[in-house]
Amino acid sequence: MSTHIKFCGITRAEDALIAADFGVDAIGMVFTRQSKRYVGIAQARQIRRTLPPFISTVALFMDDEPAWIAQVIADVQPDLLQFHGAETETFAAGFARPYIKTVPMASVDDAAAYAARYPSAAGLLLDSHAGGTLGGTGTTFDWSRAPRALGRPIVLAGGLDARNVAQAIAIVRPYAVDVSSGIESMPGIKDAAKMRAFVAAVRGASNEPDFITPS
């Protein structure tokens, strides 16, 4: 089974269309205003309308106000939420939408214990940032620290690009990989050649004879 791919930090409809043409499984939009990749509701709605069927949209938040999250859900209708900050299980589960919780690997010693705090999460995203900071920095973490099984799908992020993603997949065996800065020409502006190369690298790694999807 192929490793799933999410392109995050999408701010332009044309980039979403290119991502769709390359066969990614999901695109992420950042609704936290302090992010360099912030996208407003009007633009997010345009991006969502651009996408063909069967591509999921993910709305990313980091310690945002409940009213803002509710407004994004009502107006954009994302398929999945991603919580990137210090949100609690009760908070994250309170929006009647499946969600992914990010694990800040730079400040978490025990990823399994951290993940256990979010029993209702649909998946856990292992990222290289420290708690309280935004991702998309282009830095990796020590992939050998990633637990092989958390009882839910593992998404790997943090500093991935076409040059290193095959190695990351070989070590972590994630359900999915998530990339932002590794496919950009500048924050929020995606590069078609980098997007194509990243997808090709993931597909090549996933098709290796010894690739086994973790249960």
C-alpha positions as CSV (number, residue, x, y, z in Angstrom):
1,M,0.0,0.0,0.0
2,S,1.4,3.4,-1.0
3,T,2.3,6.0,1.6
4,H,-0.3,8.8,1.6
5,I,0.7,12.3,0.8
6,K,-0.5,15.7,2.2
7,F,0.7,19.0,0.8
8,C,0.3,21.6,3.6
9,G,0.4,25.4,3.6
10,I,-1.6,25.7,0.4
11,T,-2.6,29.4,-0.2
12,R,-3.4,29.4,-3.9
13,A,-6.0,27.6,-6.0
14,E,-3.4,27.0,-8.7
15,D,-1.2,25.1,-6.3
16,A,-4.1,23.0,-5.1
17,L,-4.8,22.1,-8.7
18,I,-1.3,21.0,-9.4
19,A,-1.3,19.0,-6.2
20,A,-4.4,17.3,-7.4
21,D,-2.9,16.6,-10.8
22,F,0.1,14.9,-9.1
23,G,-2.3,12.6,-7.1
24,V,-1.8,13.8,-3.6
25,D,-4.4,12.6,-1.0
26,A,-4.9,15.8,1.0
27,I,-4.1,19.4,1.0
28,G,-3.7,21.5,4.2
29,M,-4.6,25.1,4.8
30,V,-3.4,27.1,7.7
31,F,-5.9,29.2,9.6
32,T,-3.6,30.4,12.4
33,R,-3.1,34.1,11.7
34,Q,0.5,34.3,12.9
35,S,1.6,31.8,10.2
36,K,3.4,33.0,7.1
37,R,1.1,30.5,5.3
38,Y,-2.2,31.9,6.7
39,V,-5.1,31.7,4.4
40,G,-8.4,33.5,5.0
41,I,-11.9,32.1,4.6
42,A,-12.6,33.6,1.2
43,Q,-9.4,32.2,-0.3
44,A,-9.9,28.9,1.4
45,R,-13.4,28.5,-0.1
46,Q,-12.0,29.2,-3.5
47,I,-9.3,26.5,-3.0
48,R,-11.8,24.1,-1.8
49,R,-14.1,24.6,-4.8
50,T,-11.1,24.1,-7.1
51,L,-10.3,20.6,-5.8
52,P,-11.7,17.5,-7.6
53,P,-13.5,14.8,-5.7
54,F,-11.6,12.4,-3.4
55,I,-9.0,14.8,-2.2
56,S,-9.3,15.7,1.5
57,T,-9.0,19.2,2.9
58,V,-7.3,19.7,6.3
59,A,-7.7,22.9,8.3
60,L,-4.8,23.6,10.6
61,F,-5.1,25.5,13.9
62,M,-2.7,26.3,16.7
63,D,-4.3,27.5,20.0
64,D,-7.0,29.4,18.1
65,E,-10.2,30.7,19.6
66,P,-13.1,28.2,19.4
67,A,-15.3,30.8,17.6
68,W,-12.8,31.1,14.8
69,I,-12.5,27.4,14.5
70,A,-16.2,27.1,14.3
71,Q,-16.4,29.8,11.7
72,V,-13.9,28.1,9.5
73,I,-15.7,24.8,9.8
74,A,-19.0,26.4,8.9
75,D,-17.7,28.4,6.0
76,V,-15.0,26.1,4.5
77,Q,-16.3,22.6,5.5
78,P,-12.9,20.9,5.9
79,D,-12.8,17.2,6.0
80,L,-10.3,17.0,8.8
81,L,-8.9,19.3,11.5
82,Q,-5.3,19.4,12.6
83,F,-4.4,20.8,16.0
84,H,-0.8,22.0,16.2
85,G,-0.7,23.6,19.7
86,A,-1.5,22.8,23.3
87,E,-5.1,22.0,22.7
88,T,-6.5,19.4,25.0
89,E,-8.4,16.2,24.1
90,T,-11.6,17.7,25.2
91,F,-11.1,20.9,23.1
92,A,-10.0,19.0,20.0
93,A,-12.9,16.6,20.2
94,G,-15.4,19.3,20.7
95,F,-16.0,20.4,17.0
96,A,-17.8,17.2,15.7
97,R,-15.0,16.7,13.1
98,P,-12.3,14.1,12.9
99,Y,-9.0,15.6,13.9
100,I,-5.2,14.9,13.8
101,K,-3.1,16.0,16.7
102,T,0.5,17.1,16.1
103,V,3.2,15.8,18.4
104,P,6.0,18.4,18.8
105,M,9.0,16.0,18.7
106,A,11.5,18.7,19.7
107,S,10.0,19.0,23.1
108,V,8.4,15.6,23.6
109,D,10.5,12.8,25.0
110,D,7.8,10.1,24.9
111,A,5.7,10.3,21.8
112,A,3.5,7.4,22.8
113,A,2.7,8.9,26.2
114,Y,1.9,12.2,24.5
115,A,-0.4,10.5,22.0
116,A,-2.2,8.7,24.7
117,R,-3.5,12.0,25.9
118,Y,-5.6,12.2,22.7
119,P,-7.5,8.9,22.5
120,S,-10.1,10.3,20.0
121,A,-7.5,11.6,17.5
122,A,-7.9,10.0,14.0
123,G,-4.1,10.1,13.7
124,L,-0.9,11.5,15.1
125,L,1.4,13.8,13.2
126,L,5.0,13.7,14.3
127,D,6.6,17.1,13.5
128,S,10.1,18.5,14.2
129,H,9.0,21.7,15.9
130,A,8.9,22.4,19.7
131,G,5.7,23.0,21.6
132,G,4.3,26.5,21.1
133,T,6.0,27.1,17.8
134,L,4.8,26.8,14.2
135,G,6.0,24.1,11.8
136,G,7.1,24.6,8.2
137,T,10.7,25.4,9.3
138,G,12.4,22.9,7.0
139,T,14.2,21.1,9.8
140,T,13.9,17.4,10.6
141,F,14.1,15.4,13.8
142,D,15.8,12.1,14.6
143,W,13.4,9.7,12.8
144,S,14.7,6.8,14.9
145,R,12.7,8.3,17.8
146,A,9.4,7.8,16.0
147,P,7.4,5.0,17.6
148,R,6.4,2.3,15.2
149,A,2.9,1.9,16.6
150,L,0.7,4.4,18.3
151,G,-2.6,2.5,17.8
152,R,-3.5,5.0,15.1
153,P,-2.1,6.2,11.7
154,I,1.2,8.0,12.0
155,V,1.8,11.0,9.7
156,L,5.5,12.1,9.4
157,A,6.3,15.8,8.9
158,G,9.2,18.2,9.5
159,G,11.9,19.1,6.9
160,L,10.9,16.5,4.3
161,D,11.7,17.0,0.7
162,A,12.3,14.9,-2.4
163,R,15.9,14.2,-1.3
164,N,15.2,12.7,2.1
165,V,11.6,11.5,2.1
166,A,12.5,7.9,0.9
167,Q,14.9,7.5,3.7
168,A,12.3,8.8,6.2
169,I,9.7,6.4,4.9
170,A,12.2,3.5,5.2
171,I,12.9,4.3,8.8
172,V,9.5,5.4,10.1
173,R,7.1,3.4,7.8
174,P,4.4,6.1,8.3
175,Y,0.8,6.0,7.0
176,A,1.4,9.3,5.4
177,V,3.9,12.1,4.9
178,D,3.2,15.8,5.2
179,V,5.3,18.5,3.4
180,S,5.2,22.2,3.3
181,S,8.5,24.1,3.0
182,G,10.1,21.2,1.0
183,I,7.9,22.0,-2.0
184,E,8.0,25.8,-1.9
185,S,9.8,28.6,-3.7
186,M,8.8,30.8,-0.7
187,P,6.5,30.4,2.2
188,G,3.0,29.7,0.9
189,I,4.0,29.6,-2.8
190,K,4.5,26.1,-4.0
191,D,7.0,25.0,-6.7
192,A,5.6,22.6,-9.3
193,A,8.9,20.9,-10.0
194,K,9.5,20.3,-6.3
195,M,5.9,19.0,-5.9
196,R,6.4,16.5,-8.8
197,A,9.8,15.3,-7.4
198,F,8.4,14.8,-3.9
199,V,5.5,12.7,-5.2
200,A,7.8,10.7,-7.3
201,A,10.1,10.0,-4.4
202,V,7.3,8.9,-2.2
203,R,5.8,6.6,-4.8
204,G,9.2,5.1,-5.5
205,A,9.8,4.5,-1.8
206,S,6.4,3.0,-1.2
207,N,6.9,0.6,-4.1
208,E,10.1,-0.9,-2.8
209,P,9.7,-4.7,-2.5
210,D,10.3,-4.7,1.3
211,F,7.9,-1.9,2.1
212,I,5.3,-3.2,4.6
213,T,2.5,-0.9,5.8
214,P,2.4,-1.1,9.6
215,S,-0.7,-2.5,11.2
